[in-house]
Every structure is written in structure tokens, then in C-alpha cells.
Amino acid sequence: MTAQNIMNPKQRVAVHAANLVEADMIVGLGTGSTANLFIEALAKRNRNEHLKVTTVSSSAISAVKAKEAGLPVVSIDSLDYLDMYVDGADEVTPDLTLLKGRGQDLVREKLLASAADQFYVLVDESKLVEHIGQNFPVPVEVLPEAWKLVLAQLKQHGGVGELRMNAAGDNVAFTAHGSLVLDMSFEHIDSLELTMLLDTIAGVVEHGIFSDLASAVFIGGEQEVEEHWR
Ligand SMILES: O=C(CO)[C@H](O)[C@H](O)COP(=O)(O)O
């Protein structure tokens, strides 16, 4: 059995994406367990094939991971262009709308996803859904002083939600930019309608619905990777 065969779906899809990276590219690194596997696979190729890539990270944790793996990491504000952004997702619909943001770096994730020439999303089949919000609440990053007013407005549109707590459960969770996160569920609202609503409420910094951003979603399976291109 070859190494290719004994990879699990997340590893397989991570290696698949790493194989798309070319020499001298500037590559954005996502956050999460699948993004970590991509970082490892990219670092391996960069080392073995002397690709001389530059990377930029969506989070402090991924930057640490990348540096430990030997990848050069630059800060976002030093770039006016990136070739590729690669990240996982919590949900993917048939039209390639994504739900992201279980981590605390939504703003940087969306910034890199929208700025990159190509945005590749790495998932396994467990992330495929019919509609956004099917398995997870929608993360809404809010200015700390705005959270109650934003929550009240979202409730008027049928939203139910609460402030996200930190891992220890003894305080609210703060994002990398010092914002708070409302995890919101909605019974009867589609993702486009919800995106338009969230984009118009003052105090909302960013939200976890990524519409029209993915260039391709790669779905890792037991034997192969399925590609869905926009
Ligand atoms: O959006 C994210 C972090 O904000 C992650 O990409 C998403 O939660 C998927 O994570 P994993 O690859 O660990 O399943």
C-alpha cells in the first residue's frame, strides 16, 4: 500500500491542494485542522522541491505552525497581492457558499479569501450541507459595545443566539481584533438574505458566510479528491 492510499480524507485533500502550489507563489494559510495539514504538506514540498514560496497567515496559531514547519511567513500589510488562499470550512452548500469561523480570525480569513487570485477550500464529505446554518450557527463578529444592539436587531429577523465563550468557559471569547462573536441560528432565512442583512447592520465587523469567494472546493474522500470549480 502506498503512502497516498493510507492518508485519511483530510490529509488527502491537503496534499492535493499543496500540489497546486508553484514556485515563488505567495500563499495564504487558513486556520483549523485541515489548514494545518495543508501547512505541513506545503512545507514538505517547499523543502524538497525548493519552491521558494512566501506565506501569509490568517491567524497567529497558523503562523506559528508554518514557521515551525520551516515556511517563511510575512505580515499581511506587506502584501498587495497573493496568488492563493487555502483554508477549511465548516459548511459548504451545492453553490459553493461557505460557512466559516469556528476560530477567532474571521476578519483575516475573509480578507485573504477575497484578495487571493485563487481561493481553495478543503473539506471532507461531513462538511457538505443543503443550506448554510444546517449544522452550525452563523458566527457574527461584533464591536464589543454593539453586541446587545446587534443581537436585538437579529432577533427581530428570527435569529436566536448568544455570545461565544472562551475555551475555559469563564469569559467571553475575544477575536484577534478584540471583537466579540455572536453565534446565531435562523429558522427561515436564506444565506443571501442573511448576508445582505448582516452587511447592513452597524456594529457588525464581519460574519462567517462566504458567498461567491471560493474558486474551488476540494472534497477529500477515502480514495480520491473531488474538485468543484466555480
Ligand atoms: O473556518 C475555520 C476557522 O475559522 C476553519 O477552517 C473551519 O472551522 C474548519 O476547521 P477544520 O478544518 O478543523 O474542520
The ligand as a Gaussian input file, in Angstrom:
#p B3LYP/6-31G(d) Opt

LIG

0 1
 O      -13.264000      28.447000       9.461000
 C      -12.405000      27.908000      10.124000
 C      -11.743000      28.572000      11.266000
 O      -12.286000      29.848000      11.489000
 C      -11.979000      26.514000       9.805000
 O      -11.471000      26.495000       8.516000
 C      -13.152000      25.596000       9.936000
 O      -13.623000      25.656000      11.272000
 C      -12.777000      24.152000       9.566000
 O      -11.898000      23.639000      10.508000
 P      -11.374000      22.140000      10.411000
 O      -10.513000      22.044000       9.214000
 O      -10.610000      21.946000      11.711000
 O      -12.579000      21.243000      10.333000

